[in-house]
């Protein structure tokens, strides 16, 4: 399954991108999950981890 995160601060553009991606992936019969976020912070504090074995708090503490 393909998992896609879309991030845009403009709700209209975010919805448009998600719909376009939905149409393309459906045409190719790809199993997918699209998650939309209005900010990078929203993505990072969500349960959609870029690094599934770590959470954002752990990544931030490693930077120090």
N, CA, C and O atoms as a Tinker XYZ file with bonds, in Angstrom:
   256  protein
     1  N      0.837000   -1.178000    0.000000    73     2
     2  CA     0.000000    0.000000    0.000000    64     1     3
     3  C      0.884000    1.244000    0.000000    63     2     4     5
     4  O      1.887000    1.320000    0.709000    81     3
     5  N      0.488000    2.195000   -0.800000    73     3     6
     6  CA     1.185000    3.471000   -0.882000    64     5     7
     7  C      0.550000    4.437000    0.113000    63     6     8     9
     8  O     -0.663000    4.648000    0.092000    81     7
     9  N      1.363000    5.014000    0.972000    73     7    10
    10  CA     0.871000    6.014000    1.918000    64     9    11
    11  C      1.461000    7.363000    1.534000    63    10    12    13
    12  O      2.674000    7.512000    1.382000    81    11
    13  N      0.572000    8.344000    1.380000    73    11    14
    14  CA     0.981000    9.663000    0.917000    64    13    15
    15  C      0.536000   10.721000    1.910000    63    14    16    17
    16  O     -0.612000   10.727000    2.354000    81    15
    17  N      1.454000   11.617000    2.256000    73    15    18
    18  CA     1.111000   12.775000    3.085000    64    17    19
    19  C      1.191000   14.013000    2.192000    63    18    20    21
    20  O      2.187000   14.235000    1.503000    81    19
    21  N      0.140000   14.802000    2.217000    73    19    22
    22  CA     0.109000   16.053000    1.459000    64    21    23
    23  C      0.044000   17.186000    2.472000    63    22    24    25
    24  O     -0.759000   17.160000    3.405000    81    23
    25  N      0.894000   18.173000    2.275000    73    23    26
    26  CA     0.945000   19.293000    3.205000    64    25    27
    27  C      0.866000   20.599000    2.419000    63    26    28    29
    28  O      1.679000   20.854000    1.531000    81    27
    29  N     -0.134000   21.427000    2.763000    73    27    30
    30  CA    -0.289000   22.736000    2.129000    64    29    31
    31  C     -1.079000   23.621000    3.076000    63    30    32    33
    32  O     -2.035000   23.167000    3.704000    81    31
    33  N     -0.685000   24.876000    3.181000    73    31    34
    34  CA    -1.374000   25.775000    4.105000    64    33    35
    35  C     -2.644000   26.381000    3.518000    63    34    36    37
    36  O     -3.366000   27.104000    4.206000    81    35
    37  N     -2.915000   26.093000    2.262000    73    35    38
    38  CA    -4.132000   26.569000    1.614000    64    37    39
    39  C     -5.091000   25.390000    1.471000    63    38    40    41
    40  O     -4.811000   24.448000    0.730000    81    39
    41  N     -6.222000   25.438000    2.177000    73    39    42
    42  CA    -7.167000   24.322000    2.218000    64    41    43
    43  C     -7.670000   23.960000    0.825000    63    42    44    45
    44  O     -7.812000   22.781000    0.504000    81    43
    45  N     -7.937000   24.958000    0.005000    73    43    46
    46  CA    -8.434000   24.700000   -1.347000    64    45    47
    47  C     -7.394000   23.950000   -2.185000    63    46    48    49
    48  O     -7.726000   22.986000   -2.875000    81    47
    49  N     -6.142000   24.394000   -2.122000    73    47    50
    50  CA    -5.066000   23.712000   -2.849000    64    49    51
    51  C     -4.829000   22.308000   -2.301000    63    50    52    53
    52  O     -4.569000   21.376000   -3.061000    81    51
    53  N     -4.920000   22.161000   -0.995000    73    51    54
    54  CA    -4.742000   20.857000   -0.352000    64    53    55
    55  C     -5.806000   19.877000   -0.842000    63    54    56    57
    56  O     -5.490000   18.743000   -1.203000    81    55
    57  N     -7.048000   20.306000   -0.856000    73    55    58
    58  CA    -8.133000   19.453000   -1.320000    64    57    59
    59  C     -7.980000   19.114000   -2.802000    63    58    60    61
    60  O     -8.225000   17.981000   -3.217000    81    59
    61  N     -7.574000   20.098000   -3.588000    73    59    62
    62  CA    -7.390000   19.873000   -5.019000    64    61    63
    63  C     -6.280000   18.843000   -5.263000    63    62    64    65
    64  O     -6.436000   17.952000   -6.098000    81    63
    65  N     -5.178000   18.961000   -4.550000    73    63    66
    66  CA    -4.067000   18.012000   -4.704000    64    65    67
    67  C     -4.505000   16.602000   -4.308000    63    66    68    69
    68  O     -4.163000   15.629000   -4.981000    81    67
    69  N     -5.250000   16.497000   -3.232000    73    67    70
    70  CA    -5.730000   15.185000   -2.778000    64    69    71
    71  C     -6.670000   14.567000   -3.807000    63    70    72    73
    72  O     -6.592000   13.369000   -4.079000    81    71
    73  N     -7.549000   15.369000   -4.375000    73    71    74
    74  CA    -8.479000   14.847000   -5.387000    64    73    75
    75  C     -7.748000   14.411000   -6.654000    63    74    76    77
    76  O     -8.077000   13.382000   -7.243000    81    75
    77  N     -6.756000   15.196000   -7.071000    73    75    78
    78  CA    -5.976000   14.832000   -8.254000    64    77    79
    79  C     -5.229000   13.526000   -8.031000    63    78    80    81
    80  O     -5.221000   12.647000   -8.893000    81    79
    81  N     -4.607000   13.410000   -6.879000    73    79    82
    82  CA    -3.864000   12.202000   -6.549000    64    81    83
    83  C     -4.801000   11.000000   -6.446000    63    82    84    85
    84  O     -4.472000    9.907000   -6.908000    81    83
    85  N     -5.951000   11.204000   -5.846000    73    83    86
    86  CA    -6.957000   10.148000   -5.749000    64    85    87
    87  C     -7.352000    9.648000   -7.138000    63    86    88    89
    88  O     -7.431000    8.441000   -7.366000    81    87
    89  N     -7.596000   10.561000   -8.048000    73    87    90
    90  CA    -7.992000   10.193000   -9.407000    64    89    91
    91  C     -6.896000    9.394000  -10.107000    63    90    92    93
    92  O     -7.175000    8.365000  -10.724000    81    91
    93  N     -5.671000    9.854000  -10.016000    73    91    94
    94  CA    -4.546000    9.180000  -10.683000    64    93    95
    95  C     -4.333000    7.781000  -10.117000    63    94    96    97
    96  O     -4.224000    6.812000  -10.868000    81    95
    97  N     -4.273000    7.679000   -8.800000    73    95    98
    98  CA    -4.007000    6.379000   -8.186000    64    97    99
    99  C     -5.158000    5.403000   -8.416000    63    98   100   101
   100  O     -4.928000    4.204000   -8.577000    81    99
   101  N     -6.378000    5.896000   -8.432000    73    99   102
   102  CA    -7.536000    5.038000   -8.703000    64   101   103
   103  C     -7.490000    4.492000  -10.123000    63   102   104   105
   104  O     -7.812000    3.327000  -10.355000    81   103
   105  N     -7.092000    5.330000  -11.069000    73   103   106
   106  CA    -6.994000    4.898000  -12.467000    64   105   107
   107  C     -6.023000    3.739000  -12.625000    63   106   108   109
   108  O     -6.243000    2.842000  -13.439000    81   107
   109  N     -4.941000    3.758000  -11.840000    73   107   110
   110  CA    -3.938000    2.705000  -11.913000    64   109   111
   111  C     -4.199000    1.577000  -10.920000    63   110   112   113
   112  O     -3.375000    0.676000  -10.759000    81   111
   113  N     -5.329000    1.635000  -10.268000    73   111   114
   114  CA    -5.755000    0.615000   -9.304000    64   113   115
   115  C     -4.700000    0.356000   -8.224000    63   114   116   117
   116  O     -4.427000   -0.787000   -7.857000    81   115
   117  N     -4.124000    1.435000   -7.734000    73   115   118
   118  CA    -3.131000    1.370000   -6.664000    64   117   119
   119  C     -3.860000    1.445000   -5.324000    63   118   120   121
   120  O     -4.750000    2.276000   -5.142000    81   119
   121  N     -3.482000    0.581000   -4.396000    73   119   122
   122  CA    -4.009000    0.704000   -3.042000    64   121   123
   123  C     -3.249000    1.838000   -2.379000    63   122   124   125
   124  O     -2.020000    1.885000   -2.429000    81   123
   125  N     -3.975000    2.743000   -1.764000    73   123   126
   126  CA    -3.314000    3.921000   -1.210000    64   125   127
   127  C     -4.091000    4.491000   -0.032000    63   126   128   129
   128  O     -5.269000    4.201000    0.183000    81   127
   129  N     -3.378000    5.307000    0.710000    73   127   130
   130  CA    -3.957000    6.073000    1.803000    64   129   131
   131  C     -3.385000    7.475000    1.686000    63   130   132   133
   132  O     -2.168000    7.659000    1.712000    81   131
   133  N     -4.254000    8.457000    1.558000    73   131   134
   134  CA    -3.825000    9.852000    1.454000    64   133   135
   135  C     -4.194000   10.556000    2.753000    63   134   136   137
   136  O     -5.337000   10.491000    3.203000    81   135
   137  N     -3.223000   11.221000    3.344000    73   135   138
   138  CA    -3.488000   12.030000    4.538000    64   137   139
   139  C     -3.101000   13.462000    4.226000    63   138   140   141
   140  O     -2.032000   13.730000    3.676000    81   139
   141  N     -3.978000   14.367000    4.582000    73   139   142
   142  CA    -3.774000   15.787000    4.271000    64   141   143
   143  C     -3.516000   16.575000    5.545000    63   142   144   145
   144  O     -4.137000   16.334000    6.580000    81   143
   145  N     -2.587000   17.523000    5.451000    73   143   146
   146  CA    -2.207000   18.351000    6.596000    64   145   147
   147  C     -2.090000   19.801000    6.154000    63   146   148   149
   148  O     -1.591000   20.097000    5.068000    81   147
   149  N     -2.558000   20.701000    7.014000    73   147   150
   150  CA    -2.514000   22.135000    6.709000    64   149   151
   151  C     -1.210000   22.803000    7.122000    63   150   152   153
   152  O     -0.988000   23.974000    6.814000    81   151
   153  N     -0.342000   22.066000    7.820000    73   151   154
   154  CA     0.959000   22.614000    8.199000    64   153   155
   155  C      1.926000   21.475000    8.461000    63   154   156   157
   156  O      1.524000   20.341000    8.721000    81   155
   157  N      3.203000   21.799000    8.388000    73   155   158
   158  CA     4.225000   20.793000    8.698000    64   157   159
   159  C      4.113000   20.364000   10.153000    63   158   160   161
   160  O      4.292000   19.188000   10.469000    81   159
   161  N      3.818000   21.305000   11.038000    73   159   162
   162  CA     3.667000   20.951000   12.455000    64   161   163
   163  C      2.525000   19.969000   12.651000    63   162   164   165
   164  O      2.644000   19.024000   13.431000    81   163
   165  N      1.426000   20.183000   11.954000    73   163   166
   166  CA     0.285000   19.274000   12.060000    64   165   167
   167  C      0.699000   17.856000   11.645000    63   166   168   169
   168  O      0.323000   16.881000   12.296000    81   167
   169  N      1.469000   17.748000   10.568000    73   167   170
   170  CA     1.951000   16.439000   10.134000    64   169   171
   171  C      2.857000   15.813000   11.192000    63   170   172   173
   172  O      2.714000   14.637000   11.529000    81   171
   173  N      3.779000   16.602000   11.705000    73   171   174
   174  CA     4.771000   16.065000   12.631000    64   173   175
   175  C      4.187000   15.650000   13.980000    63   174   176   177
   176  O      4.700000   14.727000   14.612000    81   175
   177  N      3.128000   16.314000   14.429000    73   175   178
   178  CA     2.537000   15.929000   15.714000    64   177   179
   179  C      1.428000   14.892000   15.550000    63   178   180   181
   180  O      0.867000   14.409000   16.533000    81   179
   181  N      1.119000   14.557000   14.299000    73   179   182
   182  CA     0.096000   13.535000   14.066000    64   181   183
   183  C      0.695000   12.151000   14.316000    63   182   184   185
   184  O      1.870000   12.017000   14.659000    81   183
   185  N     -0.125000   11.149000   14.141000    73   183   186
   186  CA     0.346000    9.776000   14.288000    64   185   187
   187  C      0.967000    9.262000   12.995000    63   186   188   189
   188  O      1.315000    8.084000   12.905000    81   187
   189  N      1.108000   10.106000   12.016000    73   187   190
   190  CA     1.718000    9.746000   10.735000    64   189   191
   191  C      3.201000   10.082000   10.811000    63   190   192   193
   192  O      3.616000   11.178000   10.435000    81   191
   193  N      3.984000    9.151000   11.292000    73   191   194
   194  CA     5.409000    9.414000   11.506000    64   193   195
   195  C      6.198000    9.208000   10.233000    63   194   196   197
   196  O      5.982000    8.250000    9.491000    81   195
   197  N      7.110000   10.120000    9.999000    73   195   198
   198  CA     8.036000    9.955000    8.881000    64   197   199
   199  C      8.973000    8.788000    9.196000    63   198   200   201
   200  O      9.307000    7.986000    8.323000    81   199
   201  N      9.385000    8.712000   10.449000    73   199   202
   202  CA    10.223000    7.614000   10.918000    64   201   203
   203  C      9.377000    6.798000   11.888000    63   202   204   205
   204  O      9.267000    7.173000   13.055000    81   203
   205  N      8.784000    5.706000   11.449000    73   203   206
   206  CA     7.822000    4.987000   12.291000    64   205   207
   207  C      8.405000    4.424000   13.579000    63   206   208   209
   208  O      7.653000    4.115000   14.504000    81   207
   209  N      9.710000    4.283000   13.664000    73   207   210
   210  CA    10.305000    3.709000   14.870000    64   209   211
   211  C     10.626000    4.779000   15.911000    63   210   212   213
   212  O     11.074000    4.453000   17.010000    81   211
   213  N     10.409000    6.028000   15.587000    73   211   214
   214  CA    10.684000    7.123000   16.519000    64   213   215
   215  C      9.512000    8.088000   16.499000    63   214   216   217
   216  O      8.770000    8.156000   15.519000    81   215
   217  N      9.351000    8.820000   17.565000    73   215   218
   218  CA     8.343000    9.870000   17.499000    64   217   219
   219  C      9.035000   11.234000   17.434000    63   218   220   221
   220  O     10.244000   11.339000   17.639000    81   219
   221  N      8.269000   12.247000   17.153000    73   219   222
   222  CA     8.832000   13.585000   16.933000    64   221   223
   223  C      9.591000   14.098000   18.151000    63   222   224   225
   224  O     10.631000   14.740000   18.007000    81   223
   225  N      9.086000   13.822000   19.340000    73   223   226
   226  CA     9.764000   14.286000   20.557000    64   225   227
   227  C     11.156000   13.671000   20.655000    63   226   228   229
   228  O     12.110000   14.345000   21.044000    81   227
   229  N     11.271000   12.405000   20.306000    73   227   230
   230  CA    12.583000   11.760000   20.339000    64   229   231
   231  C     13.519000   12.376000   19.304000    63   230   232   233
   232  O     14.699000   12.586000   19.586000    81   231
   233  N     13.010000   12.665000   18.118000    73   231   234
   234  CA    13.834000   13.290000   17.086000    64   233   235
   235  C     14.316000   14.668000   17.526000    63   234   236   237
   236  O     15.477000   15.017000   17.315000    81   235
   237  N     13.430000   15.448000   18.136000    73   235   238
   238  CA    13.805000   16.794000   18.598000    64   237   239
   239  C     14.866000   16.715000   19.692000    63   238   240   241
   240  O     15.787000   17.531000   19.718000    81   239
   241  N     14.746000   15.735000   20.600000    73   239   242
   242  CA    15.710000   15.630000   21.691000    64   241   243
   243  C     17.082000   15.211000   21.179000    63   242   244   245
   244  O     18.095000   15.536000   21.798000    81   243
   245  N     17.131000   14.499000   20.063000    73   243   246
   246  CA    18.414000   14.094000   19.482000    64   245   247
   247  C     19.138000   15.269000   18.855000    63   246   248   249
   248  O     20.361000   15.234000   18.719000    81   247
   249  N     18.411000   16.311000   18.471000    73   247   250
   250  CA    19.028000   17.483000   17.851000    64   249   251
   251  C     19.824000   18.293000   18.861000    63   250   252   253
   252  O     20.755000   19.010000   18.493000    81   251
   253  N     19.466000   18.182000   20.123000    73   251   254
   254  CA    20.104000   18.988000   21.171000    64   253   255
   255  C     21.498000   18.484000   21.499000    63   254   256
   256  O     22.173000   19.049000   22.359000    81   255
